[in-house]
Every structure is written in structure tokens, then in C-alpha cells.
Amino acid sequence: MKLRMDKTLQFWVDAACEHIKADHPNLTKAQLEAHTLREYESRGNSMRCLNKRGRVTWKATPRFLDMLADAERDALDDLNDSP
């Protein structure tokens, strides 16, 4: 079963799966994605919703998007402050 996600969440889930796949060599990519989405949901970084066709899809929460925007601003500030 393909898990439907918005582009931002898909990027971060893929990154997390790459990071943890060495620890879980027997799991498929879909299982790693499901595990990661459950973790993100429990932390408040993702949420389930229904798309126009009534299928379950996953989206990044506004809180997660704000956290990413803050991290980007901090990184840009650090870049601009370096000599």
C-alpha cells in the first residue's frame, strides 16, 4: 500500500528512513515509512487527513512547518554572520 504524503513530509520521511534503515535491515521501505510517520504523528509533526477522493493522506503539521522555517532562518543567519 502506497502511503500518500505532501512533498515536504515525503522529503523528511525519506531522510529519516535513510538514517534508520541500517538499524532495521529486515524492514521494507513501506514499513520504514509507516514507522517514521507514526513517530512523526506522535510528536505532532504529521497528521492524517482525507484527500478529495476520500483516501487517507499525511501532511506536515503547521507546527512542523514553523519549526522547519525557524531552522532555515537560523541557518541563514549563521551563514550571514560567518566571516
Secondary structure, 3 states (H helix, E strand, C coil): CCCCECHHHHHHHHHHHHHHCCCCCCCCHHHHHHHHHHHHHHHCCEEEEECCCCCEEEEECHHHHHHHHHHHHHHHHHHHHCC
